[in-house]
Amino acid sequence: MTESIAPVRPSRGLIWPALVVLLLGGQATMLTLVVLVATRDPSHSVEPNYYEKGLAWDWTRATFRDPISDGIKLSISIMPPSKLLGPESVSMTLMNADGEPVVPSVIEGFMFHHARASERVPLIMTSATSGTFASEVPLQREGIWEVQLSFVFNQQQYTTSTTVEYSRATRD
């Protein structure tokens, strides 16, 4: 009497739990990769204190005014550096409706490139001439920059935002 020896078949009882664990592990790995890529993207930005700004929107609109509504004209230009590899100079001129210079008591602001909105460059404005202010800033890239300014003139606080295009081709 010979016994037939059948090949030993692996149990199928572990295949389905292993498949579930494999799929869940793959999903967790993909989610981790997506989160890492999304949080390290330099072009992604979140407005600082956006929730508080949203809650105080009515107060902000009532307190801050647009300078154009009072006839204040703002012009901003980016000048090439004076030295070969020096920082660029951001120049700002404020004029009233009669063409006379406006000299604010306080002026502050920042600028950022549209492709890198999370990299904000502070503007430390110093008075160059009456109504004209300048700040040296290291601009790392060409393109469209957004400039946001706040200033106080005649005890009224103004805030404005404008865009300026910068190209290194303007350098001499």
ChimeraX attribute file (.defattr): number of C-alpha atoms within 10 A of each C-alpha:
attribute: neighborCount
match mode: 1-to-1
recipient: residues
	/A:1	3
	/A:2	4
	/A:3	5
	/A:4	6
	/A:5	6
	/A:6	6
	/A:7	6
	/A:8	6
	/A:9	6
	/A:10	8
	/A:11	7
	/A:12	8
	/A:13	8
	/A:14	9
	/A:15	10
	/A:16	10
	/A:17	11
	/A:18	11
	/A:19	11
	/A:20	11
	/A:21	11
	/A:22	12
	/A:23	12
	/A:24	12
	/A:25	12
	/A:26	12
	/A:27	12
	/A:28	12
	/A:29	11
	/A:30	12
	/A:31	12
	/A:32	12
	/A:33	11
	/A:34	11
	/A:35	10
	/A:36	11
	/A:37	11
	/A:38	12
	/A:39	11
	/A:40	9
	/A:41	11
	/A:42	13
	/A:43	14
	/A:44	13
	/A:45	13
	/A:46	8
	/A:47	9
	/A:48	9
	/A:49	8
	/A:50	10
	/A:51	10
	/A:52	9
	/A:53	13
	/A:54	11
	/A:55	10
	/A:56	11
	/A:57	12
	/A:58	10
	/A:59	11
	/A:60	13
	/A:61	11
	/A:62	8
	/A:63	12
	/A:64	16
	/A:65	16
	/A:66	15
	/A:67	20
	/A:68	13
	/A:69	9
	/A:70	11
	/A:71	13
	/A:72	18
	/A:73	16
	/A:74	17
	/A:75	12
	/A:76	17
	/A:77	14
	/A:78	20
	/A:79	18
	/A:80	20
	/A:81	17
	/A:82	12
	/A:83	8
	/A:84	9
	/A:85	9
	/A:86	13
	/A:87	17
	/A:88	20
	/A:89	18
	/A:90	23
	/A:91	19
	/A:92	18
	/A:93	20
	/A:94	20
	/A:95	18
	/A:96	17
	/A:97	12
	/A:98	8
	/A:99	11
	/A:100	12
	/A:101	17
	/A:102	19
	/A:103	21
	/A:104	18
	/A:105	10
	/A:106	11
	/A:107	19
	/A:108	15
	/A:109	18
	/A:110	16
	/A:111	23
	/A:112	19
	/A:113	24
	/A:114	14
	/A:115	15
	/A:116	15
	/A:117	18
	/A:118	17
	/A:119	15
	/A:120	14
	/A:121	16
	/A:122	16
	/A:123	19
	/A:124	15
	/A:125	19
	/A:126	14
	/A:127	15
	/A:128	13
	/A:129	11
	/A:130	13
	/A:131	17
	/A:132	20
	/A:133	19
	/A:134	21
	/A:135	18
	/A:136	19
	/A:137	18
	/A:138	13
	/A:139	19
	/A:140	8
	/A:141	13
	/A:142	12
	/A:143	12
	/A:144	15
	/A:145	20
	/A:146	17
	/A:147	21
	/A:148	17
	/A:149	16
	/A:150	19
	/A:151	19
	/A:152	16
	/A:153	14
	/A:154	9
	/A:155	9
	/A:156	12
	/A:157	17
	/A:158	21
	/A:159	19
	/A:160	16
	/A:161	13
	/A:162	13
	/A:163	15
	/A:164	15
	/A:165	12
	/A:166	18
	/A:167	13
	/A:168	13
	/A:169	8
	/A:170	9
	/A:171	11
	/A:172	8
